[in-house]
Amino acid sequence: MSKQRDWRLPAIWLVLFLVSIATRTYVAATDEARYGRLIGIGRPLVDEITSHLVVAALLPALYWLHRRWPIGERYNLALHVAAVVPFSILHTSGMAALRLLWFNGIVHLPYSFPLTTDRLQYEFAKDLVAYLMLTTGVVALNFLLQRKPAVSAPAVSDPAPVAQPGTLPSPSPAPVERFAVRQRGGSEIMVEVADIDWIEASGNYAILHVGAETYEIRSSLAKLEGELDAKRFVRVHKSHVVNIARVAEVIPWVGGDWRIRLRDGAEVNLSRRYRQRFEALVTVRS
């Protein structure tokens, strides 16, 4: 049976956008009326709809950015600060194009969007605040929607097959000891599993962190988890597997989660969903 799609996240963002459009439209029309300019709600409504449509189009890219470079990890904050610049450029140019299309091309009303220095500075200041609010929303919604009970009921598995008289039970497959990693030139190098500090999911690939080096292999994190020695490697997050021998410190974090600091200085989340299996190998004392 296919996995049922979770519509909670898009529904929440839709409600937030609708509330934002209605609120900002009312405020803009009210501010103009205070100065004797009765413009109604038509013009501000179009302005807000076009702006929010572009933001909605950019939201998947923002989610990808947060998955690839979580804002809580070291050095990633600087990357998100730099991302405000392309975000503002795409948002400003996108909403300007939609407004020109609507006013000049569809309803045939005069409209211009002068790209002056003052206007660009004004839009960038607004986009800086918008990026901060969107980032807060992404992090908060991920935390709220991914919360799960600390202990879940074990799945009922099929009974183990009974060996027939005179036959030997099939042995479990031995854990993988090394990976062949293809380089850009086409050659392959061998990476010893014992040297891996932690593994990070990246779409259809997994990134092996080995000291200061990183190696990319085409595999899901779930597949790798089944191939590795369960006494040495443990899943601590939906996107991270760590080598227990490389754990240096476990720190309390927000919302009941924990933060794992590895010997190479990297930090990854220990989510409550995976804490039980982590504590089976490493005791975490509150």
DOFIMAR-640836 format. One line per field, with one value per residue (C-alpha): chain; residue in one letter; x, y, z; residue number from 0. Coordinates in Angstrom, 1 decimal, decimal comma. Layout:
BEGIN
chain (A|...);
res (a|...);
c1 (X|...);
c2 (Y|...);
c3 (Z|...);
n (NUM|...);
This chain:
BEGIN
chain (A|A|A|A|A|A|A|A|A|A|A|A|A|A|A|A|A|A|A|A|A|A|A|A|A|A|A|A|A|A|A|A|A|A|A|A|A|A|A|A|A|A|A|A|A|A|A|A|A|A|A|A|A|A|A|A|A|A|A|A|A|A|A|A|A|A|A|A|A|A|A|A|A|A|A|A|A|A|A|A|A|A|A|A|A|A|A|A|A|A|A|A|A|A|A|A|A|A|A|A|A|A|A|A|A|A|A|A|A|A|A|A|A|A|A|A|A|A|A|A|A|A|A|A|A|A|A|A|A|A|A|A|A|A|A|A|A|A|A|A|A|A|A|A|A|A|A|A|A|A|A|A|A|A|A|A|A|A|A|A|A|A|A|A|A|A|A|A|A|A|A|A|A|A|A|A|A|A|A|A|A|A|A|A|A|A|A|A|A|A|A|A|A|A|A|A|A|A|A|A|A|A|A|A|A|A|A|A|A|A|A|A|A|A|A|A|A|A|A|A|A|A|A|A|A|A|A|A|A|A|A|A|A|A|A|A|A|A|A|A|A|A|A|A|A|A|A|A|A|A|A|A|A|A|A|A|A|A|A|A|A|A|A|A|A|A|A|A|A|A|A|A|A|A|A|A|A|A|A|A|A|A|A|A|A|A);
res (m|s|k|q|r|d|w|r|l|p|a|i|w|l|v|l|f|l|v|s|i|a|t|r|t|y|v|a|a|t|d|e|a|r|y|g|r|l|i|g|i|g|r|p|l|v|d|e|i|t|s|h|l|v|v|a|a|l|l|p|a|l|y|w|l|h|r|r|w|p|i|g|e|r|y|n|l|a|l|h|v|a|a|v|v|p|f|s|i|l|h|t|s|g|m|a|a|l|r|l|l|w|f|n|g|i|v|h|l|p|y|s|f|p|l|t|t|d|r|l|q|y|e|f|a|k|d|l|v|a|y|l|m|l|t|t|g|v|v|a|l|n|f|l|l|q|r|k|p|a|v|s|a|p|a|v|s|d|p|a|p|v|a|q|p|g|t|l|p|s|p|s|p|a|p|v|e|r|f|a|v|r|q|r|g|g|s|e|i|m|v|e|v|a|d|i|d|w|i|e|a|s|g|n|y|a|i|l|h|v|g|a|e|t|y|e|i|r|s|s|l|a|k|l|e|g|e|l|d|a|k|r|f|v|r|v|h|k|s|h|v|v|n|i|a|r|v|a|e|v|i|p|w|v|g|g|d|w|r|i|r|l|r|d|g|a|e|v|n|l|s|r|r|y|r|q|r|f|e|a|l|v|t|v|r|s);
c1 (0,0|1,4|2,2|-0,6|0,4|0,6|-1,3|-0,8|2,3|0,9|-2,4|-0,7|1,3|-1,8|-3,6|-0,6|-0,3|-4,0|-3,9|-0,8|-2,4|-5,6|-3,7|-1,2|-3,8|-6,0|-3,0|-1,8|-5,3|-5,8|-2,4|-3,2|-6,6|-5,0|-3,2|-6,4|-5,6|-8,7|-7,3|-9,6|-8,3|-7,9|-4,4|-2,9|-4,6|-2,9|0,4|0,2|-1,1|1,8|4,4|3,1|2,8|6,5|7,3|5,3|7,2|10,5|9,4|10,5|14,0|14,1|13,1|15,8|18,4|17,4|17,6|21,0|22,5|20,5|20,7|21,6|24,9|28,2|29,0|25,5|24,1|26,5|25,2|21,6|22,5|24,1|21,1|19,0|20,5|19,4|16,1|15,5|16,5|14,1|11,3|11,5|11,9|9,2|6,5|7,4|6,9|3,5|2,3|3,3|1,5|-1,7|-2,0|-0,5|-1,3|-4,6|-6,6|-4,8|-4,0|-0,8|1,8|5,6|8,1|11,1|14,3|15,9|18,5|16,1|13,4|15,9|17,1|13,5|12,7|15,9|15,1|11,6|13,0|15,5|12,6|10,6|13,5|13,9|10,1|10,1|13,1|11,4|8,3|10,2|12,1|9,0|6,7|9,3|9,6|5,8|4,9|7,7|7,1|6,4|6,1|9,4|8,5|6,3|4,7|6,9|5,8|4,5|6,8|6,3|7,6|11,1|11,1|11,9|14,9|14,1|15,9|19,3|19,6|21,6|20,0|21,2|23,7|23,1|25,0|28,3|28,5|30,2|33,8|34,6|33,0|34,2|33,8|33,9|36,0|35,2|37,9|36,2|38,7|37,5|39,0|38,3|36,9|37,2|33,9|35,9|37,2|33,8|32,8|29,2|26,9|24,5|21,6|21,4|18,5|19,3|22,9|24,7|27,7|30,4|32,3|35,8|37,9|38,2|37,1|33,6|32,7|29,4|27,8|24,5|22,5|19,7|20,5|18,1|20,0|23,3|22,0|21,2|24,6|26,6|27,5|24,6|27,0|29,1|26,8|23,4|20,7|20,2|18,1|16,2|19,2|22,1|23,9|26,9|29,8|29,5|33,3|33,4|30,9|32,6|29,6|25,8|24,2|20,5|18,8|15,4|12,1|13,4|16,0|19,7|22,7|25,6|29,1|31,6|35,3|35,8|33,8|30,7|27,3|24,1|20,7|19,7|15,9|13,6|12,4|15,9|17,0|16,0|18,2|21,0|20,8|20,9|24,6|25,4|23,8|22,5|22,0|19,7);
c2 (0,0|3,4|5,9|8,4|11,9|14,3|17,4|19,2|21,1|22,7|23,3|25,2|27,3|28,1|29,4|31,4|33,0|33,8|35,4|37,4|38,6|39,7|41,4|43,2|44,3|45,8|47,6|49,0|50,3|51,8|53,6|55,2|56,3|58,0|60,3|61,0|58,5|56,3|53,5|50,7|47,2|46,2|47,5|46,4|43,0|42,4|43,6|41,1|38,2|38,5|38,8|35,8|33,7|34,2|33,4|30,2|29,3|29,8|27,9|24,4|25,8|27,1|23,7|22,1|24,6|23,8|20,0|20,3|22,9|22,9|26,4|25,0|23,4|25,2|27,6|27,1|30,3|32,3|30,4|31,3|35,0|35,0|33,2|36,3|38,1|35,6|35,2|39,0|39,2|36,4|37,6|41,2|40,4|37,7|39,9|42,8|40,6|39,3|42,9|44,1|41,2|41,8|45,5|46,3|43,0|41,9|44,7|47,4|49,8|51,9|50,4|50,7|49,1|51,4|49,5|52,5|52,1|53,2|50,8|47,9|48,7|48,9|45,5|43,9|45,1|43,6|40,3|40,1|40,1|37,7|35,2|35,3|34,7|31,9|30,2|30,4|28,8|26,0|25,1|25,4|23,4|20,7|20,4|20,3|17,9|15,5|15,0|11,4|9,4|8,5|4,8|3,3|-0,1|-2,7|-3,9|-7,4|-9,5|-12,8|-15,7|-16,9|-19,9|-23,2|-25,0|-28,5|-31,4|-31,9|-28,4|-25,4|-22,0|-19,4|-17,0|-13,3|-11,3|-9,9|-6,1|-4,2|-3,4|-1,0|1,0|1,5|5,2|6,4|9,6|12,2|10,9|7,5|5,7|4,1|4,3|2,1|3,8|1,7|1,7|2,0|5,4|6,9|9,5|9,9|9,6|12,2|11,8|13,9|13,0|9,7|9,8|9,4|11,5|9,7|12,0|10,7|13,1|16,2|14,4|13,7|11,0|10,6|7,3|6,4|4,8|5,5|6,0|3,1|0,7|1,7|1,3|-2,3|-3,0|-1,5|-3,0|-2,2|-2,2|0,5|2,7|4,0|6,1|9,3|11,4|10,8|12,3|11,1|7,9|8,2|6,1|5,5|5,5|9,1|10,6|13,1|14,7|14,7|18,0|18,8|20,7|22,3|20,5|17,4|16,6|16,3|17,4|15,1|16,6|14,3|14,2|16,0|19,0|18,2|18,4|16,5|16,3|13,3|13,3|11,8|9,3|7,6|8,3|4,9|3,0|5,4|4,9|1,2|1,7|5,0|6,0|9,6|11,0|14,0);
c3 (0,0|-0,9|1,8|2,4|1,6|4,6|3,7|7,1|6,1|2,8|4,6|7,4|5,0|3,0|6,1|7,1|3,7|3,5|7,0|6,0|2,7|4,4|7,3|5,1|2,6|5,3|6,9|3,5|2,6|6,1|6,0|2,6|3,9|6,8|4,3|2,4|-0,4|-0,8|-3,0|-1,7|-1,3|-5,0|-5,5|-2,2|-2,5|-5,9|-4,5|-1,6|-3,7|-6,2|-3,4|-1,6|-4,8|-5,4|-1,8|-2,1|-5,2|-3,4|-0,3|-1,6|-2,3|1,3|2,6|0,5|1,9|5,5|4,8|3,2|5,6|8,9|10,4|13,8|12,6|12,7|9,9|8,2|9,7|7,4|4,4|5,2|5,7|2,3|0,8|1,6|-1,4|-4,1|-2,2|-2,4|-6,1|-7,1|-4,9|-6,1|-9,8|-9,6|-8,0|-10,3|-13,3|-12,0|-11,3|-14,7|-16,3|-14,3|-14,5|-17,9|-19,7|-18,2|-16,7|-18,9|-16,1|-16,0|-13,7|-13,3|-11,0|-11,0|-10,0|-8,2|-5,4|-2,8|-4,0|-4,0|-0,5|0,7|-0,8|0,5|4,1|3,8|2,4|5,2|7,7|5,5|5,2|9,0|9,5|6,9|8,5|11,9|10,3|8,7|11,9|14,1|11,8|11,3|15,1|15,6|12,8|13,4|17,1|17,9|21,1|22,7|22,8|20,1|20,1|18,5|15,1|14,9|12,9|11,3|13,3|12,5|10,2|12,0|10,6|9,3|10,8|9,2|7,9|9,3|9,8|7,3|8,8|9,0|6,4|7,7|8,1|5,3|6,1|3,3|0,5|-3,0|-3,8|-7,4|-8,0|-10,6|-12,9|-12,9|-10,6|-7,3|-3,8|-0,9|2,3|5,4|7,4|10,7|9,5|9,0|11,6|10,5|7,4|6,1|3,8|0,7|-1,6|-3,4|-2,1|1,2|2,2|4,2|6,5|7,1|9,0|6,9|3,7|2,4|-0,1|-1,9|-2,7|-4,3|-1,5|0,9|4,6|5,4|3,1|4,6|8,1|7,3|5,9|8,8|12,1|14,4|17,4|15,9|13,8|14,9|13,4|15,4|13,0|9,8|8,0|10,1|11,2|13,6|14,5|18,3|18,7|17,3|19,8|22,1|23,8|24,1|24,9|25,8|23,0|22,4|22,5|24,3|21,5|22,1|20,2|19,5|19,1|17,3|17,7|14,4|15,7|13,7|15,5|14,6|16,2|18,3|17,8|20,3|17,8|17,7|21,2|22,6|20,1|20,7|24,5|24,0|23,0|24,8|28,1|28,1|31,6|32,0);
n (0|1|2|3|4|5|6|7|8|9|10|11|12|13|14|15|16|17|18|19|20|21|22|23|24|25|26|27|28|29|30|31|32|33|34|35|36|37|38|39|40|41|42|43|44|45|46|47|48|49|50|51|52|53|54|55|56|57|58|59|60|61|62|63|64|65|66|67|68|69|70|71|72|73|74|75|76|77|78|79|80|81|82|83|84|85|86|87|88|89|90|91|92|93|94|95|96|97|98|99|100|101|102|103|104|105|106|107|108|109|110|111|112|113|114|115|116|117|118|119|120|121|122|123|124|125|126|127|128|129|130|131|132|133|134|135|136|137|138|139|140|141|142|143|144|145|146|147|148|149|150|151|152|153|154|155|156|157|158|159|160|161|162|163|164|165|166|167|168|169|170|171|172|173|174|175|176|177|178|179|180|181|182|183|184|185|186|187|188|189|190|191|192|193|194|195|196|197|198|199|200|201|202|203|204|205|206|207|208|209|210|211|212|213|214|215|216|217|218|219|220|221|222|223|224|225|226|227|228|229|230|231|232|233|234|235|236|237|238|239|240|241|242|243|244|245|246|247|248|249|250|251|252|253|254|255|256|257|258|259|260|261|262|263|264|265|266|267|268|269|270|271|272|273|274|275|276|277|278|279|280|281|282|283|284|285);
